[in-house]
Amino acid sequence: MLLREPSGNLFGLSQSAGMGWEPARLLDPEFLILSTHGGLRAEDGRPIALGFHTGHWEVGLLVAEAAREFKAVRAVPFAGACTDPCDGRTQGTTGMMDSLPFRNDAAMVLRRLMRSLPTGKGVLGVATCDKGLPAMMMALASAGKLPAVLVPGGVTLLPESGEDAAKVQTIGARFAQQQITVEYASEVGCRACASPGGGCQFLGTAATAQVVGEALGLALPHTALAPSGQAVWLDAARRSARSLKRMHDLKLGVVDVLTSASVRNAMVLHAAFGGSTNILLHLPAIAFSAGLRRPEVEDWAEVNRQVPRLVDALPNGPRNFATVQVFLAGGVPEAMLALRATGLLDESARTVTGETLGACLDWWKDSGRRRSLQRRLKELDGIDAEEVIMGPDRARSRGLTSTVCFPMGNLAPEGSVIKSTAIDPSLIDTDNVFRHRGPARVFTTEAAAIAAIKSGAIGRGDVIVLICGGPKGAGMQEIYQVTSALKALPHSKHVAVITDARLSGVSTGACIGHISPEALAGGPAGKILEGDKIEIVIDRDRLTGSVQLVGDAGWEFSAEEGTRRLAARSPRPDLQPHPALPADTRLWAALVEASGGVWGGCVYDTDKIVAALENATK
């Protein structure tokens, strides 16, 4: 080594010895454990310094468990972290303007940390929530021939009494509408997170990203949605460390796991679970990081038309089981078993176990783990597993319909997205079509929309049009504060929302997001005037839809005439980015626009960015 190795490798050994590692074990294979850990816990678990959210508060325990396992198999564990923000904590604040841009920055930092241990033999990634987990998967996806395994950070438990973490975010709006007392708000606010760690109890972006990570084959079978802090959760870290060591021994890398087939499998599971629409931003970014073709709108639409929804989970219903109950019912492998006979899964895809997906499902079908956890669900909550995760016929008979629809039209010529299952069933016609026509109430800031909702200024039948919320306007903010506040209105189900911002995975109602192009990029949504008549049609069988201008304050007309009138209009004079939009986010918006925009996954495509810069200087 003295003759041939770089000085950095030698000095690295000196530092490892200086940190207390046994000198005789310094040349054991090195494995890097990356996490999104945040906060500082005492030995007894009490907080010394808080994290931004429960999702990263306990993941240090997973890192420690994996590290012990590496040491036990004669490997040298290294650990690093890039913590993440919380979409719940930043709802309605300027912090939300950093949320989606953070994902790209974190993926870059994590990749740089991976490359900063050049002697490493593999990477274990531990992450849980909305942006840190997609960032971690983007980083792991780029590992190429290096082996990498994802450890999903799990979920928090439901309170024994009270409200879940989604509903509790509406206490401000409900108090403003005089529906609850300040005492009640104080009580449920302190009870919603019933355990100190894990992602939220509903199938929002965090939980859906865990499902997608396992469906990609990046995580071990039945590790997504495990209850944080429990023995079964810690066991996943130990087994994942052994799996990474096995991948190294078998000379398998991420390139052997992440393929076009695995990306397609992830899309299938997203549809079967009825997952968050934010995954439409993240899965293309993961595919891009792996050097694979990015799924496009047409691909998502095709998958959602083919794949039945099989999982009854918050917020899709009908019974709204919590994510930990979905885990006990069998989680991802159970849903895959239910899909197996449909031929929609590619069972030849390899997983980080070193085995094919088909082999993993064969194991799961007859495993004692499956039987014991499903029995535990019955003992704890009196729930049969097949009530949570169903076969296609049973799901159809229970009224579970496919989730994601992509409306087009003169207000969304490049597309938009809606969770069709989130629309109140009483508003669906006998032909399973939702139809809404109402006057536009236009807002260029989220704060103005919230003020109108809380003051009672939004009426039955209105269409809230929230623009300037896309990448250029507000960093493509998530507007759950708006959709959750609407729930407090007595006529909430009769109010629709269209926006160029994005929606929370737990949003309900007729809410259409990702309106493209965004208003500040010349999109027709930036020409809507107060009182314009907007028509929304969502066919929940065919998963098609439209969002159209069909009238103004004085006249109603056809969608074709609406297209002509929009073309003749000038953009609204009040269109502008949010005054607090950070310069970092402005840069992010410019880079992702050059790289394929929202439907391209909001990535940084270096080749396209460099080409654009070179063309600009000619």
QUICOR-V253062 format. One record per residue. N is the residue number from 0. SS is DSSP state (A for helix, B for strand, O for the rest). PSI is psi as a letter, one per 40 degrees, with the letter a starting at -180 (* if undefined). Layout:
<<N | SS | PSI> <N | SS | PSI>>
This chain:
<<0 | O | d> <1 | O | d> <2 | O | d> <3 | O | d> <4 | O | i> <5 | O | i> <6 | A | d> <7 | A | d> <8 | A | d> <9 | A | d> <10 | A | d> <11 | A | d> <12 | A | d> <13 | A | d> <14 | A | d> <15 | A | d> <16 | A | d> <17 | A | d> <18 | O | e> <19 | O | e> <20 | O | i> <21 | O | h> <22 | A | d> <23 | A | e> <24 | A | e> <25 | O | d> <26 | O | e> <27 | O | i> <28 | B | h> <29 | B | h> <30 | B | h> <31 | B | h> <32 | B | h> <33 | B | i> <34 | B | i> <35 | O | f> <36 | O | h> <37 | O | i> <38 | O | i> <39 | B | h> <40 | B | i> <41 | O | i> <42 | O | d> <43 | O | e> <44 | O | e> <45 | O | i> <46 | B | h> <47 | B | d> <48 | B | h> <49 | O | i> <50 | O | i> <51 | O | d> <52 | O | i> <53 | A | d> <54 | A | d> <55 | A | e> <56 | A | d> <57 | O | e> <58 | A | e> <59 | A | d> <60 | A | d> <61 | A | d> <62 | A | d> <63 | A | d> <64 | A | d> <65 | A | d> <66 | A | d> <67 | A | d> <68 | A | d> <69 | A | d> <70 | A | d> <71 | A | d> <72 | O | f> <73 | O | f> <74 | B | i> <75 | B | h> <76 | B | h> <77 | B | i> <78 | B | h> <79 | B | i> <80 | B | i> <81 | O | h> <82 | O | i> <83 | O | i> <84 | O | a> <85 | O | h> <86 | O | d> <87 | O | d> <88 | O | d> <89 | O | e> <90 | O | h> <91 | O | e> <92 | O | i> <93 | A | e> <94 | A | d> <95 | A | d> <96 | A | e> <97 | A | e> <98 | A | c> <99 | A | d> <100 | A | d> <101 | A | d> <102 | A | d> <103 | A | d> <104 | A | d> <105 | A | d> <106 | A | d> <107 | A | d> <108 | A | d> <109 | A | d> <110 | A | d> <111 | A | d> <112 | A | d> <113 | A | d> <114 | A | e> <115 | O | e> <116 | O | g> <117 | O | e> <118 | O | e> <119 | B | i> <120 | B | e> <121 | B | i> <122 | B | h> <123 | B | h> <124 | B | h> <125 | B | h> <126 | B | i> <127 | O | d> <128 | O | a> <129 | O | d> <130 | O | d> <131 | A | d> <132 | A | d> <133 | A | d> <134 | A | d> <135 | A | d> <136 | A | d> <137 | A | d> <138 | A | d> <139 | A | d> <140 | A | d> <141 | O | e> <142 | O | e> <143 | O | b> <144 | O | e> <145 | O | h> <146 | B | i> <147 | B | i> <148 | B | h> <149 | B | h> <150 | B | h> <151 | B | h> <152 | O | e> <153 | O | a> <154 | B | i> <155 | O | i> <156 | O | i> <157 | O | i> <158 | O | i> <159 | O | d> <160 | O | i> <161 | O | a> <162 | O | i> <163 | O | i> <164 | O | e> <165 | O | d> <166 | A | d> <167 | A | e> <168 | A | e> <169 | A | e> <170 | A | d> <171 | A | d> <172 | A | d> <173 | A | d> <174 | A | d> <175 | A | d> <176 | O | e> <177 | O | f> <178 | O | d> <179 | O | i> <180 | O | i> <181 | A | d> <182 | A | d> <183 | A | d> <184 | A | d> <185 | A | d> <186 | A | d> <187 | A | d> <188 | A | d> <189 | A | e> <190 | A | e> <191 | O | d> <192 | O | g> <193 | O | e> <194 | O | i> <195 | O | e> <196 | O | i> <197 | O | i> <198 | B | i> <199 | O | i> <200 | O | e> <201 | O | i> <202 | O | g> <203 | O | a> <204 | A | d> <205 | A | d> <206 | A | d> <207 | A | d> <208 | A | d> <209 | A | d> <210 | A | d> <211 | A | d> <212 | A | d> <213 | A | d> <214 | A | d> <215 | O | e> <216 | O | e> <217 | O | d> <218 | B | i> <219 | O | i> <220 | O | h> <221 | O | f> <222 | O | d> <223 | O | h> <224 | O | e> <225 | O | i> <226 | B | h> <227 | O | h> <228 | O | e> <229 | O | i> <230 | A | d> <231 | A | d> <232 | A | d> <233 | A | d> <234 | A | d> <235 | A | d> <236 | A | d> <237 | A | d> <238 | A | d> <239 | A | d> <240 | A | d> <241 | A | d> <242 | A | d> <243 | A | d> <244 | A | d> <245 | A | d> <246 | A | d> <247 | A | d> <248 | A | d> <249 | A | e> <250 | O | f> <251 | O | h> <252 | O | i> <253 | A | d> <254 | A | d> <255 | A | e> <256 | A | d> <257 | O | h> <258 | O | i> <259 | A | d> <260 | A | d> <261 | A | d> <262 | A | d> <263 | A | d> <264 | A | d> <265 | A | d> <266 | A | d> <267 | A | d> <268 | A | d> <269 | A | d> <270 | A | d> <271 | A | d> <272 | A | d> <273 | O | f> <274 | O | i> <275 | O | i> <276 | O | e> <277 | O | d> <278 | A | d> <279 | A | d> <280 | A | d> <281 | A | d> <282 | A | d> <283 | A | d> <284 | A | d> <285 | A | d> <286 | A | d> <287 | A | d> <288 | A | d> <289 | O | e> <290 | O | f> <291 | O | i> <292 | O | h> <293 | O | h> <294 | O | h> <295 | O | i> <296 | A | d> <297 | A | d> <298 | A | d> <299 | A | d> <300 | A | d> <301 | A | d> <302 | A | d> <303 | A | d> <304 | A | d> <305 | A | d> <306 | O | h> <307 | O | i> <308 | O | h> <309 | O | e> <310 | B | h> <311 | O | g> <312 | B | i> <313 | O | h> <314 | O | e> <315 | O | d> <316 | O | a> <317 | O | d> <318 | O | e> <319 | O | g> <320 | B | i> <321 | O | i> <322 | A | d> <323 | A | d> <324 | A | d> <325 | A | d> <326 | A | d> <327 | A | d> <328 | A | e> <329 | O | e> <330 | A | a> <331 | A | d> <332 | A | d> <333 | A | d> <334 | A | d> <335 | A | d> <336 | A | d> <337 | A | d> <338 | A | e> <339 | A | d> <340 | O | e> <341 | O | e> <342 | O | e> <343 | O | e> <344 | O | i> <345 | O | h> <346 | O | e> <347 | O | e> <348 | O | h> <349 | B | i> <350 | O | i> <351 | O | e> <352 | O | e> <353 | O | e> <354 | O | i> <355 | B | i> <356 | A | d> <357 | A | d> <358 | A | d> <359 | A | d> <360 | A | d> <361 | A | d> <362 | A | d> <363 | A | d> <364 | A | d> <365 | O | e> <366 | O | i> <367 | A | d> <368 | A | d> <369 | A | d> <370 | A | d> <371 | A | d> <372 | A | d> <373 | A | d> <374 | A | d> <375 | A | d> <376 | A | d> <377 | A | d> <378 | A | d> <379 | A | d> <380 | A | e> <381 | O | f> <382 | O | h> <383 | O | h> <384 | A | d> <385 | A | e> <386 | A | e> <387 | A | d> <388 | B | h> <389 | O | i> <390 | O | i> <391 | A | d> <392 | A | d> <393 | A | d> <394 | A | d> <395 | A | d> <396 | A | d> <397 | O | e> <398 | O | e> <399 | O | h> <400 | O | i> <401 | O | i> <402 | O | d> <403 | B | h> <404 | B | i> <405 | O | g> <406 | O | i> <407 | B | a> <408 | O | i> <409 | O | e> <410 | O | e> <411 | O | g> <412 | O | d> <413 | O | e> <414 | O | i> <415 | O | a> <416 | B | i> <417 | B | i> <418 | B | h> <419 | A | d> <420 | A | e> <421 | A | e> <422 | O | h> <423 | O | h> <424 | A | d> <425 | A | e> <426 | A | e> <427 | B | h> <428 | O | i> <429 | O | d> <430 | O | e> <431 | O | f> <432 | B | h> <433 | B | h> <434 | B | h> <435 | B | h> <436 | B | h> <437 | B | i> <438 | B | i> <439 | B | h> <440 | B | h> <441 | B | h> <442 | B | h> <443 | O | e> <444 | O | i> <445 | A | d> <446 | A | d> <447 | A | d> <448 | A | d> <449 | A | d> <450 | A | d> <451 | A | d> <452 | A | d> <453 | A | d> <454 | O | e> <455 | O | e> <456 | O | e> <457 | O | h> <458 | O | i> <459 | O | h> <460 | O | e> <461 | O | i> <462 | B | h> <463 | B | h> <464 | B | h> <465 | B | h> <466 | O | i> <467 | O | f> <468 | O | e> <469 | O | a> <470 | A | d> <471 | A | d> <472 | A | d> <473 | A | f> <474 | O | f> <475 | O | g> <476 | O | i> <477 | B | h> <478 | O | f> <479 | A | d> <480 | A | d> <481 | A | d> <482 | A | d> <483 | A | d> <484 | A | d> <485 | A | d> <486 | O | d> <487 | O | e> <488 | O | h> <489 | O | d> <490 | O | f> <491 | A | d> <492 | A | e> <493 | A | e> <494 | O | h> <495 | B | i> <496 | B | h> <497 | B | i> <498 | B | i> <499 | O | e> <500 | O | a> <501 | B | i> <502 | O | i> <503 | O | i> <504 | O | e> <505 | O | e> <506 | O | i> <507 | O | i> <508 | O | i> <509 | O | g> <510 | B | h> <511 | B | h> <512 | B | a> <513 | O | f> <514 | O | h> <515 | O | i> <516 | O | i> <517 | O | i> <518 | A | d> <519 | A | e> <520 | A | f> <521 | O | e> <522 | O | i> <523 | A | e> <524 | A | d> <525 | A | e> <526 | A | e> <527 | O | h> <528 | O | i> <529 | O | h> <530 | O | e> <531 | O | i> <532 | B | h> <533 | B | h> <534 | B | h> <535 | B | h> <536 | B | h> <537 | B | h> <538 | B | h> <539 | O | e> <540 | O | d> <541 | O | e> <542 | O | f> <543 | B | i> <544 | B | i> <545 | B | i> <546 | B | h> <547 | B | i> <548 | B | h> <549 | B | e> <550 | B | i> <551 | O | a> <552 | O | d> <553 | O | d> <554 | O | i> <555 | B | i> <556 | O | i> <557 | O | i> <558 | A | d> <559 | A | d> <560 | A | d> <561 | A | d> <562 | A | d> <563 | A | d> <564 | A | d> <565 | A | d> <566 | A | d> <567 | A | e> <568 | O | i> <569 | O | i> <570 | O | i> <571 | O | i> <572 | O | e> <573 | O | e> <574 | O | h> <575 | O | i> <576 | O | i> <577 | O | h> <578 | O | d> <579 | O | e> <580 | O | h> <581 | O | i> <582 | A | d> <583 | A | d> <584 | A | d> <585 | A | d> <586 | A | d> <587 | A | d> <588 | A | d> <589 | A | d> <590 | A | d> <591 | A | d> <592 | A | d> <593 | A | e> <594 | O | e> <595 | O | e> <596 | O | a> <597 | A | d> <598 | A | e> <599 | A | e> <600 | O | e> <601 | O | f> <602 | O | i> <603 | O | h> <604 | O | g> <605 | A | d> <606 | A | d> <607 | A | d> <608 | A | d> <609 | A | d> <610 | A | d> <611 | A | d> <612 | A | d> <613 | A | d> <614 | A | d> <615 | A | d> <616 | A | e> <617 | O | *>>
